[in-house]
Amino acid sequence: MVESMKRIECEDSTCDFAVQSPDEQEVVQEIMEHEKNAHNKNVSEKEVRAQIKTVENSEQNAKKGHLESQQGRTPGLQPNQPTTQ
């Protein structure tokens, strides 16, 4: 079974932070928090939602720790992984 995931990557070319989760609101909140804390930048929810991509992820991968961050500091996020579409 394939589960639809929401994904967004930090726009800063020197940053590899990404958020992926089946919960779009979680993705929005995490990237907004990252932008504020890591880059001292306030972005609107509307700006963030416009950048979110939908990716397909196997049910096994979705269940296997869908909330770990790449940098290990935010529970609930998947590590930055290449997307395939």
Backbone as JSON, one array per atom type, in Angstrom:
{
  "sequence": "MVESMKRIECEDSTCDFAVQSPDEQEVVQEIMEHEKNAHNKNVSEKEVRAQIKTVENSEQNAKKGHLESQQGRTPGLQPNQPTTQ",
  "N": [[0.84, -1.19, 0.0], [0.47, 2.25, -0.73], [1.28, 5.3, 0.75], [0.37, 8.68, 0.84], [2.59, 11.34, 1.18], [3.57, 14.48, 2.58], [5.96, 16.92, 1.7], [8.65, 19.18, 2.24], [11.44, 21.23, 1.55], [14.12, 23.11, 2.95], [14.65, 26.38, 1.73], [17.12, 27.59, 1.68], [20.16, 27.32, 0.12], [22.41, 26.35, 1.37], [21.58, 24.73, 3.34], [20.39, 21.6, 4.46], [17.97, 20.85, 5.5], [14.87, 19.18, 5.75], [11.38, 18.36, 5.72], [9.13, 15.73, 6.12], [6.04, 14.22, 6.12], [2.89, 12.54, 6.66], [1.07, 14.29, 7.6], [0.04, 17.35, 6.77], [-0.2, 19.78, 8.19], [1.63, 19.46, 10.24], [4.01, 19.45, 8.76], [3.99, 22.09, 7.83], [4.16, 23.58, 10.26], [6.63, 22.67, 11.29], [8.55, 23.47, 9.34], [8.2, 26.21, 9.38], [9.02, 26.79, 11.98], [11.68, 25.94, 11.79], [12.71, 27.76, 9.85], [12.5, 30.15, 11.28], [14.09, 29.67, 13.6], [16.59, 28.67, 12.62], [17.31, 30.36, 10.53], [16.5, 32.86, 11.13], [14.19, 33.9, 9.97], [10.96, 34.86, 9.13], [8.3, 33.19, 7.81], [5.24, 32.97, 6.03], [2.3, 30.96, 6.58], [0.9, 30.56, 4.25], [2.9, 30.95, 2.27], [4.53, 28.76, 2.85], [2.78, 26.55, 2.44], [2.44, 26.76, -0.32], [4.79, 25.71, -1.27], [4.92, 23.07, -0.59], [5.27, 19.67, -1.46], [3.73, 16.73, -2.75], [4.51, 13.44, -2.12], [4.95, 9.98, -2.84], [5.05, 7.26, -0.64], [6.07, 4.15, 0.65], [3.99, 2.1, 2.71], [5.37, 0.72, 4.67], [7.77, 2.25, 5.0], [6.59, 4.62, 5.82], [5.52, 3.94, 8.28], [7.81, 3.35, 9.65], [9.19, 5.12, 11.72], [8.18, 7.86, 11.19], [8.66, 10.34, 12.2], [11.31, 11.69, 12.54], [14.02, 13.9, 12.54], [16.35, 15.13, 10.09], [18.53, 16.25, 11.33], [18.27, 15.3, 13.81], [16.91, 16.72, 15.83], [14.25, 17.31, 15.98], [11.47, 15.68, 16.89], [9.38, 13.44, 15.02], [9.81, 13.83, 12.29], [10.88, 12.83, 9.03], [14.13, 11.83, 7.93], [16.05, 13.73, 5.55], [15.5, 12.69, 2.38], [16.08, 11.55, -0.96], [13.6, 12.38, -3.36], [11.27, 10.57, -5.32], [9.38, 10.63, -8.23]],
  "CA": [[0.0, 0.0, 0.0], [1.24, 3.48, -0.83], [0.73, 6.4, 1.54], [0.76, 9.99, 0.35], [3.34, 12.12, 2.16], [3.83, 15.88, 2.26], [7.4, 17.17, 1.86], [9.17, 20.5, 1.91], [12.86, 21.39, 1.85], [14.54, 24.48, 3.23], [15.04, 27.09, 0.51], [18.52, 28.02, 1.78], [20.98, 26.36, -0.61], [23.47, 25.8, 2.23], [20.9, 23.98, 4.4], [19.79, 20.38, 3.94], [16.8, 20.52, 6.31], [13.64, 18.84, 5.04], [10.32, 17.79, 6.55], [8.23, 14.85, 5.38], [5.05, 13.61, 7.02], [1.56, 12.48, 6.06], [0.29, 15.38, 8.19], [0.46, 18.61, 6.15], [-0.07, 20.83, 9.2], [2.9, 19.2, 10.91], [5.05, 19.91, 7.84], [3.94, 23.56, 7.85], [4.66, 24.07, 11.54], [8.06, 22.35, 11.46], [9.41, 24.29, 8.47], [8.12, 27.59, 9.86], [9.88, 26.84, 13.16], [13.06, 25.84, 11.31], [13.07, 29.03, 9.21], [12.65, 31.16, 12.32], [15.2, 29.35, 14.51], [17.86, 28.44, 11.94], [17.64, 31.4, 9.56], [15.94, 34.13, 11.62], [13.3, 34.33, 8.89], [9.55, 34.56, 9.35], [7.56, 32.89, 6.58], [3.81, 32.79, 6.29], [1.75, 29.64, 6.32], [0.55, 30.55, 2.83], [4.15, 30.75, 1.53], [4.97, 27.38, 3.08], [1.85, 25.63, 1.76], [2.68, 26.85, -1.76], [6.02, 24.99, -1.6], [4.81, 21.66, -0.2], [5.1, 18.7, -2.53], [3.19, 15.44, -2.35], [5.34, 12.32, -2.58], [4.43, 8.67, -2.48], [5.97, 6.54, 0.24], [5.48, 2.86, 0.99], [3.42, 2.03, 4.06], [6.44, 0.28, 5.57], [8.62, 3.39, 5.3], [5.8, 5.61, 6.54], [5.39, 3.49, 9.67], [9.14, 3.21, 10.24], [9.72, 6.35, 12.27], [7.87, 8.99, 10.31], [8.92, 11.63, 12.82], [12.69, 11.94, 12.93], [14.57, 14.94, 11.67], [17.67, 14.9, 9.53], [19.55, 16.67, 12.28], [17.98, 14.65, 15.07], [16.48, 17.62, 16.88], [12.81, 17.5, 16.0], [10.76, 14.41, 16.77], [8.25, 13.43, 14.11], [10.13, 14.14, 10.92], [11.75, 11.87, 8.38], [15.37, 12.4, 7.42], [16.05, 14.2, 4.17], [15.74, 11.59, 1.45], [15.73, 11.93, -2.33], [12.22, 12.07, -3.73], [11.06, 10.0, -6.65], [8.01, 10.86, -8.67]],
  "C": [[0.89, 1.25, 0.0], [0.53, 4.59, -0.07], [1.26, 7.71, 0.99], [1.44, 10.77, 1.48], [3.48, 13.54, 1.65], [5.29, 16.15, 2.57], [7.72, 18.6, 1.48], [10.64, 20.53, 2.33], [13.14, 22.86, 2.11], [15.03, 25.12, 1.94], [16.5, 27.54, 0.51], [19.41, 26.95, 1.14], [22.1, 25.74, 0.23], [22.89, 24.92, 3.33], [20.23, 22.74, 3.8], [18.57, 19.93, 4.74], [15.6, 20.24, 5.42], [12.66, 18.23, 6.03], [9.44, 16.94, 5.65], [7.33, 14.15, 6.37], [3.73, 13.47, 6.26], [0.67, 13.63, 6.53], [0.8, 16.73, 7.67], [0.66, 19.71, 7.19], [1.23, 20.67, 9.98], [4.07, 19.7, 10.05], [5.14, 21.44, 7.87], [4.57, 24.1, 9.12], [6.16, 23.85, 11.7], [8.95, 23.23, 10.58], [9.36, 25.75, 8.9], [9.03, 27.77, 11.09], [11.36, 26.79, 12.75], [13.52, 27.17, 10.71], [13.34, 30.11, 10.25], [13.91, 30.9, 13.16], [16.56, 29.24, 13.8], [18.29, 29.62, 11.06], [17.11, 32.78, 9.95], [15.01, 34.76, 10.57], [11.87, 33.91, 9.23], [8.88, 34.36, 8.0], [6.11, 32.64, 6.93], [3.39, 31.35, 5.98], [1.4, 29.5, 4.84], [1.78, 30.29, 1.96], [4.61, 29.3, 1.64], [4.09, 26.41, 2.32], [2.06, 25.63, 0.25], [3.9, 26.03, -2.2], [5.96, 23.5, -1.26], [4.56, 20.79, -1.42], [4.49, 17.43, -1.95], [4.06, 14.36, -2.96], [4.68, 11.03, -2.13], [5.49, 7.94, -1.68], [5.31, 5.22, 0.59], [4.99, 2.88, 2.43], [4.49, 1.63, 5.07], [7.34, 1.45, 5.96], [7.88, 4.44, 6.1], [5.68, 5.23, 8.01], [6.73, 3.5, 10.39], [9.68, 4.58, 10.63], [9.43, 7.56, 11.43], [8.15, 10.33, 10.96], [10.32, 11.75, 13.4], [13.23, 13.02, 12.01], [15.95, 14.54, 11.17], [18.74, 15.19, 10.56], [19.26, 16.17, 13.68], [17.46, 15.56, 16.16], [14.98, 17.82, 16.96], [12.12, 16.16, 15.85], [9.65, 14.54, 15.73], [8.57, 13.67, 12.66], [11.03, 13.07, 10.33], [13.02, 12.55, 7.93], [15.22, 12.82, 5.97], [16.42, 13.05, 3.26], [15.39, 12.07, 0.06], [14.29, 11.55, -2.63], [12.2, 11.47, -5.11], [9.6, 10.22, -7.01], [7.74, 10.19, -9.97]]
}
